[in-house]
Amino acid sequence: MKKYILGLFAVAVVTSCVSQQERAMRSADKDFILKAANENFAKKKWKNALALYDRLANLVAGTDDFPNVGFNTAYANYYDKSYKLAGHQFKNFAVSFPKDPRAEEAAYMSALCYYEGSMDYNLDQSSTELAINELQDFLNNYPNSERSKNISQLIDELSYKLEFKAYENGRQYFKMGDYKAANVALENVLEDFPSTKLRSKIYDYIMKSRYELAMKSVYNLKDERIESALTYTKLVEKELPNTEYSKTAADIREKLEKEKQNFVIVKKQTEARMAALTARQKKEAEKLADKDKTDQQIKDQISNEKKAMQLQRDSAALKTPPPAATFKIQR
């Protein structure tokens, strides 16, 4: 019997709550809707609260309840993980009610919403860049706020995400064998993030990229790329002494020095072959030139002989007198 009574009580409570939400959704009574919305908010029933706060937006406009509804709506969206919408609402509150004691909190929460909305490093990072700007704006506007203490940490965290994405892009180029692109991408990381925590790994991949470029280089760029790779091994040893990276640098430099010596031999052989080829081509060109000269002389001789014969014919025609005139005798 006791269990039956408790069951009826539970059903009555649930029915009461549901009916209150339904009544509030159908009601035009501002105070009743506001009371139901605030109760849902207090009970962390974010979707129910948001449904009622949306109805209140026009009903409380221009009243003292308007700021509270806006503030609670932003928080309800935040807890409901609608960070983009909540960030916009918090920011709008801070701008619209700058003298409200909650303006600083709203500005902080706006920045925090953008932070929460930052995507994973392997996705588009425009949200991360926007979050960094919003957090920095809060620092600029409230430099002495207690809430500013963790802002720098959040900015560092987001900046690292950008660093890591850029680093991963360069590393992927390396894994695909596009060593030139890997070298450029990783050097850009060092330029864009001079205080990066990934410096040692970036040095290592740049060094390996230059090594691969040198070893697999075309003939005309071989010397230049070997020297570039050798220079970078020395940089790594200087910047990262007594580390696994400096040991790798020493091994790579040894291989590059051997490649450099081998290339000196190859270059001499190639230059010798090129010189011999050039000499042969020159000799053949001279032969062709002599042949062309002889052919031209023969052509000139034939042409001159033809001219002489034509001259003889023309001269003979001039020396031959025309036949005498013939007169007929009239009868």
ABEGO torsion letter per residue (X at the ends): XAAAAAAAAAAAAAAAAAAAAAAAAABABAAAAAAAAAAAAAAGBAAAAAAAAAAAAAAABGBAAAAAAAAAAAAAAAAAGBAAAAAAAAAAAAAABAABAAAAAAAAAAAAAAAAABBBAABBAAAAAAAAAAAAAAAAABAABAAAAAAAAAAAAAAAAAAAAAAAAAAAAAAAGBAAAAAAAAAAAAAABAABAAAAAAAAAAAAAAAAAAAABBAAAAAAAAAAAAAAAAAAAAABBGBAAAAAAAAAAAAAAAAAAAAAAAAAAAAAAAAAAAAAAAAAAAAAAAAAAAAAAAAAAAAAAAAAAAAAAAAAAAABBBBBBBBBBBX
